């Protein structure tokens, strides 16, 4: 029994699919099936119940999966330490990011990383926040980048920065003439917001409720780009992270107004699975992310003190 057989078994189980488990290991589906059969023959017991769709683990299979995953992670951790000692920076770093972070911030980081470490690659995908979290927990990716991170027993959170939230409106809107606004300026305004299940929506709702401000929700979307388009046609105003509207403010296609009372911020962080064994390339990519996107420690501390956020 070799480590690759155990790895294939774990990947098949994590993805609940022989074909996807095979693909991530660059082997055929038949080879993945044979790997699972090999483990079953070794223990003399059925580990995967294939009569159900998707398949499920038997109790014995669950025990094997949990044990094999620990073995694979220990092996990967040892390999990573050896490679780091030899300063071998190669391989692929798999990253999932929410759309707004990916579209506005990742290009420079990826270019810098590939210039510094030409033997390494970054595979980046953009996705919904729930999918980013799921991909990290399922080991589909090494790192996730998202807003409003929630630590858990299975996840580690590495803070990157916090982004100032601003009022965004059509250039002809009356509020566009203001230098700064408070939440009370939004009383009874038509508002283009986020879908109810998103953390940023819940934070905005909580702020409005605390200030006793009632807004008229005219549209709801799951991404910032569509919200900006709706605001741009005059459907209503919105509250968005300042970095995501810098280009529109510079081009004059949207009016961006400081929101000063209360000051709101969107925290951005890296997430990864607890006890994740990182390759040297992944370690360097995390360092570069914090260097390019994060604030200096003194500035982060000052922001945390002024906004009451945990860093």
C-alpha positions in Angstrom: 0.0 0.0 0.0 1.6 3.3 -1.1 0.8 6.9 -0.3 -0.7 7.6 -3.7 -3.3 4.9 -3.2 -4.3 6.4 0.1 -4.4 9.9 -1.5 -6.7 8.7 -4.4 -9.0 7.0 -1.9 -9.3 10.2 0.1 -9.9 12.4 -3.0 -12.6 10.0 -4.3 -14.3 10.2 -0.9 -14.0 14.0 -0.5 -15.5 14.6 -4.0 -18.0 11.8 -3.7 -17.0 10.8 -7.3 -14.5 8.3 -8.8 -14.2 10.5 -11.9 -13.4 13.7 -10.0 -11.1 11.9 -7.6 -9.3 10.5 -10.6 -9.0 13.8 -12.4 -7.4 15.6 -9.5 -4.7 12.9 -9.3 -4.2 12.8 -13.1 -5.2 9.1 -13.4 -8.0 7.3 -15.2 -11.3 6.6 -13.5 -10.5 2.9 -13.8 -7.2 3.5 -11.9 -9.1 5.3 -9.1 -11.6 2.5 -8.9 -8.8 -0.1 -8.6 -7.2 2.0 -5.8 -10.4 1.8 -3.8 -10.7 -2.0 -4.5 -7.1 -2.5 -3.4 -7.8 -0.9 0.0 -11.0 -3.0 0.3 -9.1 -6.2 -0.5 -6.4 -5.3 2.1 -9.0 -5.0 4.9 -11.3 -7.7 3.6 -14.3 -5.4 4.0 -16.5 -3.1 1.8 -15.6 0.5 2.4 -17.8 2.2 -0.2 -21.5 1.5 -0.7 -21.9 1.9 -4.5 -25.6 1.1 -4.5 -26.4 4.7 -3.4 -26.1 7.7 -5.6 -23.9 9.4 -4.8 -22.1 6.6 -3.0 -21.7 6.6 0.8 -19.0 5.2 3.1 -19.7 2.2 5.2 -18.7 2.6 8.9 -15.4 0.9 8.2 -14.9 3.2 5.2 -15.4 6.2 7.4 -12.7 5.0 9.8 -10.3 4.4 7.0 -11.0 7.8 5.4 -10.3 9.6 8.6 -7.1 7.7 9.3 -5.9 7.9 5.7 -6.4 11.6 5.5 -4.3 12.1 8.6 -1.5 9.9 7.1 -1.6 11.9 3.8 -1.5 15.2 5.6 1.4 14.1 7.7 3.2 13.0 4.6 2.5 16.2 2.8 3.7 18.2 5.8 7.0 16.4 5.9 7.5 16.7 2.2 6.7 20.5 2.4 9.3 21.0 5.2 12.0 19.1 3.2 11.3 21.1 0.0 11.3 24.3 2.0 14.7 23.5 3.5 16.0 22.9 -0.1 14.3 26.1 -1.2 12.4 24.3 -4.0 9.5 26.6 -5.0 7.4 24.8 -7.6 4.1 23.1 -8.2 0.6 24.5 -8.3 -1.2 26.7 -5.7 -4.9 26.3 -6.0 -6.9 29.4 -5.0 -10.6 30.2 -4.9 -11.6 33.9 -4.4 -14.9 35.8 -4.3 -15.5 37.7 -7.5 -14.9 41.2 -6.1 -11.6 40.3 -4.5 -10.5 38.3 -7.5 -11.4 40.8 -10.2 -9.9 43.9 -8.5 -6.9 42.6 -6.6 -5.4 39.3 -7.7 -3.9 40.3 -11.0 -0.9 42.1 -9.5 -0.3 39.4 -6.9 -0.3 36.6 -9.5 2.1 38.5 -11.8 4.5 39.2 -9.0 4.4 35.6 -7.9 5.1 34.1 -11.3 7.9 36.5 -11.9 9.6 35.6 -8.6 8.9 31.9 -8.8 8.8 30.9 -12.5 8.6 27.1 -11.7 5.4 27.6 -9.7 1.9 28.1 -11.0 -1.3 29.6 -9.5 -4.7 28.1 -10.5 -7.3 30.7 -9.6 -11.1 30.4 -9.7 -13.7 33.0 -8.8 -16.8 31.9 -7.0 -19.6 32.6 -4.6 -18.6 33.0 -0.9 -20.3 29.7 0.1 -18.6 27.9 -2.7 -15.2 29.3 -1.7 -15.6 28.0 1.8 -16.9 24.6 0.6 -13.9 24.3 -1.8 -11.5 24.9 1.0 -13.2 22.4 3.4 -13.3 19.8 0.6 -9.6 20.3 -0.2 -10.6 21.3 -3.8 -8.3 24.3 -3.3 -5.4 25.2 -1.0 -6.6 28.7 -0.1 -9.7 30.7 -0.1 -10.0 34.5 -0.2 -13.3 36.0 1.0 -15.0 38.6 3.0 -16.4 38.4 6.5 -14.5 35.2 7.3 -15.9 33.0 10.1 -13.3 30.9 12.0 -14.4 27.3 12.9 -12.9 24.1 14.2 -12.1 23.2 10.6 -10.9 26.5 9.3 -8.0 28.9 10.0 -8.4 32.6 9.1 -5.5 34.8 8.1 -6.6 38.5 8.0 -5.5 40.5 5.0 -7.1 43.9 5.4 -10.4 45.8 5.9 -12.0 47.9 3.2 -13.9 51.1 3.8 -17.5 51.0 2.7 -18.9 53.9 0.7 -22.2 55.2 -0.7 -22.5 54.7 -4.4 -25.1 56.4 -6.5 -25.9 57.8 -10.0 -24.0 61.0 -10.8 -27.3 62.9 -11.0 -28.6 61.6 -7.7 -29.1 64.4 -5.0 -26.7 62.6 -2.7 -23.9 62.8 -5.3 -23.4 66.4 -4.4 -22.6 65.6 -0.7 -19.0 65.4 0.5 -20.0 62.8 3.1 -23.2 61.2 4.3 -24.5 59.3 7.3 -26.8 56.3 7.4 -29.7 58.7 8.1 -29.3 60.2 4.6 -30.5 56.9 3.2 -33.9 57.1 5.0 -36.6 55.9 2.5 -34.1 55.8 -0.4 -34.4 53.2 -3.2 -31.6 50.8 -2.4 -29.9 48.2 -4.6 -28.6 45.5 -2.3 -27.1 42.1 -1.9 -29.0 38.8 -1.6 -30.2 38.1 2.0 -27.9 35.1 2.5 -24.6 37.1 2.0 -22.7 38.3 5.0 -22.2 41.8 3.6 -26.0 42.1 3.3 -26.5 41.0 6.9 -23.9 43.6 8.1 -25.6 46.4 6.1 -29.0 45.4 7.5 -27.7 45.3 11.0 -26.2 48.8 10.7 -29.5 50.2 9.2 -31.5 48.6 12.0 -29.3 50.0 14.7 -29.6 53.5 13.3 -33.4 53.2 12.8 -33.0 53.8 9.1 -35.5 52.3 6.7 -34.6 51.8 3.0 -36.6 50.6 0.1 -35.0 47.5 -1.5 -35.7 47.7 -5.2 -33.2 45.1 -6.4 -31.0 42.4 -4.9 -28.1 40.6 -6.4 -25.3 38.2 -5.4 -22.4 40.2 -6.8 -21.0 43.7 -6.8 -20.6 44.1 -10.6 -24.4 43.7 -11.2 -25.2 46.0 -8.3 -22.9 48.7 -9.9 -24.7 48.3 -13.2 -28.1 48.8 -11.5 -26.9 51.9 -9.7 -25.5 53.2 -13.0 -28.9 53.1 -14.6 -30.4 55.0 -11.7 -32.3 52.1 -10.0 -31.2 53.2 -6.6 -28.2 53.8 -4.3 -26.0 51.2 -2.7 -23.2 50.7 -0.1 -20.1 48.9 -1.5 -16.5 48.4 -0.6 -14.4 51.4 -1.8 -11.8 49.4 -3.7 -14.5 47.9 -5.9 -15.6 51.3 -7.2 -12.4 53.2 -7.6 -12.4 52.8 -11.4 -16.0 54.1 -11.7 -15.1 57.0 -9.4 -12.1 57.9 -11.5 -14.0 57.6 -14.8 -17.0 59.6 -13.4 -19.5 56.8 -14.3 -20.6 56.5 -10.7 -20.7 59.0 -7.7 -18.8 57.7 -4.7 -19.5 59.5 -1.4 -17.8 58.9 2.0 -20.0 57.2 4.6 -18.9 58.6 7.9 -21.5 57.7 10.5 -21.2 54.9 11.1 -18.0 54.0 9.4 -18.4 50.5 7.9 -15.6 48.2 6.8 -15.5 44.9 4.9 -12.9 42.5 6.3 -11.0 40.4 3.8 -9.0 37.2 4.8 -7.4 34.1 3.6 -8.9 30.8 4.8 -7.5 27.3 4.8 -8.2 24.0 6.4 -6.9 23.4 9.9 -3.7 21.5 9.9 -3.3 22.0 6.2 0.2 21.0 4.9 1.3 23.7 2.6 3.8 23.4 -0.2 6.6 25.9 -0.3 4.9 27.6 -3.2 1.7 28.0 -1.2 3.6 29.4 1.7 5.3 32.0 -0.6 2.0 32.8 -2.2 0.4 33.6 1.2 3.4 35.8 2.1 3.0 37.7 -1.2 -0.7 38.1 -0.7 -0.1 39.7 2.7 2.7 41.8 1.3 0.7 43.1 -1.7 -2.8 43.3 -0.3 -2.3 43.7 3.4 -1.6 46.8 5.4 1.6 47.2 7.5 1.1 45.8 11.0 1.0 49.3 12.5 -1.7 50.4 10.1 -3.8 47.2 10.7 -3.6 47.7 14.5 -4.7 51.3 14.1 -7.7 50.3 11.9 -8.7 47.6 14.3 -8.7 50.1 17.2 -10.6 52.8 15.4 -13.3 50.4 14.0 -13.6 48.0 16.8 -12.8 45.0 14.5 -10.9 42.0 15.5 -7.8 41.5 13.5 
